[in-house]
Structures are given as C-alpha cells and as structure tokens.
Amino acid sequence: MFKRKIIIINCAILVLFIVDRFLKSLFLQNPKLSWDFFILKFELWQNHGIAFGLKVLPAIITPLIIVIVFLLLIRLLQIYREKKTAEIFFLSLIIAGAISNLIDRLNGGEVIDYINLFFWPVFNLADAMIVIGALLWCIWLFKNHKYT
C-alpha cells in the first residue's frame, strides 16, 4: 500500500513539474502571450531575485538553493525509510518546485514567473508547490510533534 501511495504522489508531482516547465517554455517562446481570467492573468515576468522579487546576488542564491535541495533530498530519503507518506508528499512538492526554479536560474539567471493575481507578487506553479509544500509540512510537523 505504501509503494502505491508513493507512486501516485510522484506521478501527481511530476505532472505539476511538467506543467510548470511547459508554461515557462511557452511564455519564453511567446513573450507577448497573455491570458486573462477574472482576477488572474497569465503573462511572462522574469524574476532576477528571490521570493517577492527581493534582490539577492546570483552568486549567493544559486549555490544556496543547490545546498538546500541537497539537504531536503537527504531528509526525503530518511522519511522514505520511515514510510511517512504525508511528509514525503510535502517534501517532494518543495523539492520539485525548487528544482524547476533552479533550472531557470541555471539556464538564464532568473526565474520565469507567469501567474499574476494583481494583488500578489507574480509567481509560477513551482513557487506555489514550494509554498504549499512548506505550509503543509509545517502544519504537519506542528500537529505531530510530541511535547515532552
């Protein structure tokens, strides 16, 4: 049963990763492309910084992201052995999102964003994967922490 859940989780996250990579490629190939849906607009934005457009030197942030992804992968292997399905899901979301954005940084020195909510900084599906995974992981850790 555990392996089946892991396969489903990995397939779902792989689909999200592929959709994010496809949309980034689509907007890079068609920079003027734009879709409007009520308060949501899809359009190309290039983020040279980190979250919320904060400026950080690429020489610092890219190696730091690589180290963080590596450490998260080590933790993922640990919890895989412990068969913690929920935690595997949360970490896998974070790692997949981070790798997608890391690919952008390594290819062009910037992250490709394309989701504009007007009231929120522009982001991409990989960013959403990271944030949702991190929030769910924090909630899960808080709820499952044994106080002594």
Wavefront OBJ file of the C-alpha trace (Angstrom):
o trace
v 0.000 0.000 0.000
v 2.853 2.388 0.844
v 4.544 1.925 -2.556
v 1.244 2.525 -4.330
v 0.733 5.820 -2.485
v 4.295 6.888 -3.296
v 3.778 6.131 -6.993
v 0.578 8.229 -7.017
v 2.300 11.080 -5.170
v 5.287 11.032 -7.513
v 3.072 10.950 -10.615
v 0.995 13.904 -9.380
v 4.086 15.951 -8.567
v 5.698 15.012 -11.866
v 2.603 16.296 -13.697
v 2.814 19.609 -11.800
v 6.531 19.849 -12.601
v 5.925 19.174 -16.305
v 3.082 21.726 -16.460
v 5.304 24.344 -14.832
v 8.191 23.635 -17.232
v 5.800 23.682 -20.211
v 4.267 27.026 -19.222
v 7.688 28.567 -18.629
v 8.824 27.391 -22.050
v 5.609 28.598 -23.673
v 5.952 32.099 -22.238
v 9.654 32.312 -23.083
v 8.934 31.342 -26.692
v 5.966 33.754 -26.870
v 6.856 36.723 -24.611
v 3.778 38.739 -25.646
v 1.391 35.883 -24.836
v -1.219 36.826 -22.235
v -4.428 35.227 -20.928
v -6.941 36.945 -18.631
v -9.288 35.076 -16.277
v -11.177 37.417 -13.913
v -8.567 38.454 -11.297
v -5.981 36.114 -12.768
v -3.654 36.959 -15.628
v -1.065 34.682 -17.207
v 1.870 36.607 -18.667
v 5.663 36.486 -18.762
v 7.584 38.046 -15.904
v 11.259 37.481 -15.255
v 12.330 37.488 -11.615
v 16.014 38.199 -11.055
v 15.620 37.997 -7.279
v 14.024 35.523 -4.901
v 10.570 35.382 -3.325
v 8.531 38.558 -3.826
v 11.230 39.926 -6.135
v 13.728 40.518 -3.323
v 17.157 41.161 -4.797
v 19.954 38.717 -3.957
v 23.245 38.138 -5.744
v 23.002 35.098 -8.065
v 26.481 34.055 -6.892
v 24.970 33.572 -3.421
v 21.438 32.347 -4.064
v 22.095 29.651 -6.684
v 24.667 27.689 -4.623
v 22.483 28.152 -1.539
v 19.472 26.688 -3.357
v 21.572 23.733 -4.518
v 22.664 23.040 -0.924
v 19.085 23.343 0.375
v 17.744 20.979 -2.299
v 20.519 18.507 -1.467
v 19.664 18.645 2.258
v 15.958 18.215 1.511
v 16.762 15.185 -0.647
v 18.697 13.652 2.256
v 15.710 14.252 4.550
v 13.386 12.788 1.909
v 15.428 9.575 1.845
v 15.259 9.380 5.652
v 11.485 9.754 5.796
v 11.066 7.350 2.883
v 12.663 4.672 5.063
v 10.272 5.660 7.862
v 7.325 5.411 5.430
v 5.883 8.813 6.355
v 3.666 9.279 3.311
v 2.378 12.768 4.154
v 5.827 14.131 4.865
v 7.153 12.544 1.660
v 4.418 14.375 -0.264
v 5.199 17.746 1.326
v 8.958 17.460 0.809
v 8.561 16.182 -2.745
v 6.415 19.218 -3.603
v 9.064 21.562 -2.205
v 11.938 19.779 -3.939
v 10.203 19.595 -7.332
v 9.303 23.301 -7.199
v 12.814 24.259 -6.112
v 14.383 22.186 -8.894
v 12.138 23.774 -11.521
v 13.114 27.273 -10.395
v 16.760 26.196 -10.100
v 16.676 25.055 -13.741
v 15.519 28.576 -14.660
v 18.344 30.161 -12.687
v 20.964 27.883 -14.222
v 19.624 28.472 -17.758
v 19.099 32.211 -17.683
v 19.997 33.622 -14.277
v 16.360 34.401 -13.487
v 13.149 32.619 -12.575
v 10.308 32.658 -15.088
v 7.050 33.736 -13.451
v 3.687 33.795 -15.210
v 0.785 33.938 -12.709
v -0.342 37.470 -11.904
v -3.114 37.900 -9.316
v -2.768 41.729 -9.329
v -2.918 41.880 -5.507
v 0.031 39.496 -5.045
v 3.571 39.390 -6.459
v 3.774 37.456 -9.751
v 4.689 33.795 -9.265
v 4.708 30.424 -11.015
v 3.442 26.903 -10.330
v 6.833 25.894 -8.894
v 6.567 28.742 -6.351
v 3.082 27.533 -5.402
v 4.415 23.986 -4.978
v 7.164 25.241 -2.653
v 4.839 27.411 -0.553
v 2.037 24.836 -0.287
v 4.507 22.052 0.493
v 6.243 24.155 3.157
v 2.972 25.263 4.775
v 1.555 21.742 4.864
v 4.841 20.370 6.189
v 4.939 22.996 8.980
v 1.324 22.255 9.942
v 2.020 18.514 9.860
v 5.175 18.892 11.992
v 3.323 21.067 14.496
v 0.394 18.645 14.771
v 2.625 15.557 15.003
v 5.266 16.926 17.352
v 5.371 15.080 20.647
v 5.830 17.516 23.527
v 7.815 16.113 26.431
l 1 2 3 4 5 6 7 8 9 10 11 12 13 14 15 16 17 18 19 20 21 22 23 24 25 26 27 28 29 30 31 32 33 34 35 36 37 38 39 40 41 42 43 44 45 46 47 48 49 50 51 52 53 54 55 56 57 58 59 60 61 62 63 64 65 66 67 68 69 70 71 72 73 74 75 76 77 78 79 80 81 82 83 84 85 86 87 88 89 90 91 92 93 94 95 96 97 98 99 100 101 102 103 104 105 106 107 108 109 110 111 112 113 114 115 116 117 118 119 120 121 122 123 124 125 126 127 128 129 130 131 132 133 134 135 136 137 138 139 140 141 142 143 144 145 146 147 148
